[in-house]
Amino acid sequence: MSQVTEASTVNEIDVRQLVPAQRHVKIFQLVDALAPGASFVLVNDHDPKPLYYQLEAEHPKQFSWTYIDRGPTVWRVAIGRLQKAA
């Protein structure tokens, strides 16, 4: 039971309690709000690989995607907005 807090260094977003149709909407709101260099950890009940492809199609080469846990019951993925090259 993780919650998003401003004080934490890494925000963990658990979407397992959301209706599947609401998950991508919520995740894309969070992704769009990320500042360069910021990240969050997505917690899901299945591999969110289709989300990766959608994210890359809409925001090519702008985000990092790093698996922390790969199931079988819980997946955790660190998603971050890349810093722009100077």
C-alpha positions in Angstrom: 0.0 0.0 0.0 2.2 2.8 -1.2 1.1 6.3 -1.7 2.5 9.3 -3.6 4.1 11.8 -1.3 5.9 14.9 -2.1 8.6 14.2 0.5 9.7 10.9 -0.9 12.6 10.7 -3.4 10.9 8.2 -5.6 7.1 8.2 -5.9 5.5 4.8 -6.2 2.2 4.7 -8.1 0.2 1.6 -7.5 -2.5 1.3 -10.2 -3.7 -2.2 -9.3 -6.8 -0.9 -7.6 -7.9 1.1 -10.6 -10.2 -0.2 -13.3 -8.0 -1.3 -16.2 -9.6 1.4 -18.5 -8.5 4.1 -16.1 -4.9 2.9 -15.6 -3.4 4.4 -18.8 -5.2 7.7 -18.4 -3.8 8.0 -14.8 -0.3 6.9 -15.9 -0.2 9.3 -18.8 -1.3 12.2 -16.6 1.7 11.4 -14.3 4.1 11.0 -17.2 3.0 14.3 -18.7 3.6 16.1 -15.4 7.1 14.7 -14.9 9.9 17.3 -14.9 13.2 16.5 -16.7 15.2 14.2 -14.4 12.1 13.2 -12.4 10.7 9.7 -12.1 8.2 7.4 -10.5 7.8 3.7 -9.9 4.8 2.1 -11.5 3.3 -0.9 -9.6 1.0 -3.1 -11.7 -0.5 -6.6 -11.6 0.8 -7.5 -15.0 3.7 -6.7 -17.3 3.0 -3.1 -18.5 5.0 -3.6 -21.8 2.1 -2.4 -24.0 2.3 0.9 -22.0 6.0 1.1 -22.9 5.2 0.9 -26.6 2.5 3.5 -26.3 4.7 5.8 -24.3 7.6 5.5 -26.9 5.2 6.1 -29.8 3.8 9.3 -28.2 7.0 10.6 -26.6 9.9 9.0 -28.6 13.3 8.9 -26.7 12.0 11.1 -23.9 11.6 8.6 -21.1 13.6 5.8 -19.4 11.9 2.5 -18.5 13.6 0.2 -16.0 12.1 -3.0 -14.6 12.6 -3.3 -10.8 10.3 -6.4 -10.3 9.1 -8.7 -13.1 6.2 -10.6 -11.6 4.7 -13.1 -11.4 2.1 -11.2 -9.3 3.7 -7.7 -9.0 5.6 -5.7 -11.6 7.5 -2.5 -10.7 8.9 -0.2 -13.4 10.8 3.0 -12.9 9.7 5.5 -15.5 11.6 8.7 -15.8 11.7 11.8 -18.0 15.2 12.1 -19.6 17.1 15.3 -19.2 17.4 17.3 -22.5 20.8 17.4 -24.0 22.5 20.8 -23.5 
